[in-house]
Amino acid sequence: MAKDTRKRPKPAPPRRADTAPKARAAASPKAPSAGKRVTLPRALSKLGFCSRTEAEGLIAAGRVAVAGRVVTDPETWIDLADARITVDGAAVVAEKPVYLMLNKPRGLVTTRHDPEGRPTVFDCLKHLDPAHLSPVGRLDKASEGLLLFSNDTEFANALLDPKTHVAKTYHVQIDRIADRPVLDALEKGVHHDGEFLRARSVRRLRDGERNSWLEIVLDEGRNRQIRRMLEALDIACLRLVRVAIGDLVLGDLAKGAVRPLTEAEVKRLRRLVRR
C-alpha cells in the first residue's frame, strides 16, 4: 500500500480555561465598587447619625438593619445612595451638616453627660437640638474659648487628625514675667511624663506686675499640652483661652454664646484638612 504523504493540518491547541470569575461584575458584599459604596459604620457616620466607633457598637448589638434586614457585620458594604438604613426601627436619613462655634466659659466640662453632675458645654446648647452634635476636640474644665461642634464626623475627625497639623492658638496667662529663656524653652520643647512636648511658636503679648500673657500656637493638640509644658518649667498657668483654630478666630463672641459658622469659614477649615 502506498504511503499517504499528504500534509495534515495540525490539531488546534486546547483552549485554556478562563480562570477569571464569570460573575466578575457582581461585586462581593464585602468589596467596594464605584459610586457611593461605603462600609455600614462609615455610612452612619457620613449621615451624621453617630461616629464610626459608636456605629460599630450599634451594629454588633443587632440594632441596625439595611432594607429591613438586621446586619451584625460591621464590614458590610452598602450603597449610600439608595440603602434604607434603620436603627432600632427608625429610619436614618442624611442630616444637614451643622457647624457651630461656642465661647466656652471656664468651669464647664467637655462632655454630654458628666457622672459627677458638673455643668457641661451642652448646657450652652439647650436652646438648640444638640442630639447628634459632638464637640470637635476638647477644652478642659479650667480652659476657655473657642470650641467647635458639628454633626459632620468625617470633617471633625480630619480636623483633629494630628497629620493635618491644624494650628490652634491660645492666649495664656502665667504667674511670672516671661523672659526669653522661657519662650525659647517652650519652642524648643520640654519633657513631661515621658513625652516630648513643644509649641509651634510662642510670643509675649503683654506683662502685668507679676504675670505675663503669652500667645502659644500648637499643631499637635496632645492632652493638656500647654499646662504640662508649663508644669515642666515650674510655671503656673493662671488662665488659658483658645482664640483661634486655623484662621477661624473667636472674635467678640460673648462668653457662653453660640453661633453657626459661615459658609466661608467652613470652606476655609475644609481647605486646611482637604475635606
Stockholm file with secondary structure:
# STOCKHOLM 1.0

chainA/1-275         MAKDTRKRPKPAPPRRADTAPKARAAASPKAPSAGKRVTLPRALSKLGFCSRTEAEGLIAAGRVAVAGRVVTDPETWIDLADARITVDGAAVVAEKPVYLMLNKPRGLVTTRHDPEGRPTVFDCLKHLDPAHLSPVGRLDKASEGLLLFSNDTEFANALLDPKTHVAKTYHVQIDRIADRPVLDALEKGVHHDGEFLRARSVRRLRDGERNSWLEIVLDEGRNRQIRRMLEALDIACLRLVRVAIGDLVLGDLAKGAVRPLTEAEVKRLRRLVRR
#=GR chainA/1-275 SS CCCCCCCCCCCCCCCCCCCSCTTTTSCCTTSCCTTTEEEHHHHHHHTTSSCHHHHHHHHHTTCEEETTEECCCTTCEEETTTCCEEETTEECCCCCCCEEEEEECTTCBSSSCCTTCCCBGGGGGTTSCCTTCEEESCCCTTCEEEEEEESCHHHHHHHHCGGGCCCEEEEEEESSCCCHHHHHHHHHCEEETTEEECCSEEEEEEECSSCEEEEEEESSCCTTHHHHHHHHTTCCEEEEEEEEETTEECTTCCTTCEEECCHHHHHHHHHHHTC
#=GC SS_cons         CCCCCCCCCCCCCCCCCCCSCTTTTSCCTTSCCTTTEEEHHHHHHHTTSSCHHHHHHHHHTTCEEETTEECCCTTCEEETTTCCEEETTEECCCCCCCEEEEEECTTCBSSSCCTTCCCBGGGGGTTSCCTTCEEESCCCTTCEEEEEEESCHHHHHHHHCGGGCCCEEEEEEESSCCCHHHHHHHHHCEEETTEEECCSEEEEEEECSSCEEEEEEESSCCTTHHHHHHHHTTCCEEEEEEEEETTEECTTCCTTCEEECCHHHHHHHHHHHTC
//
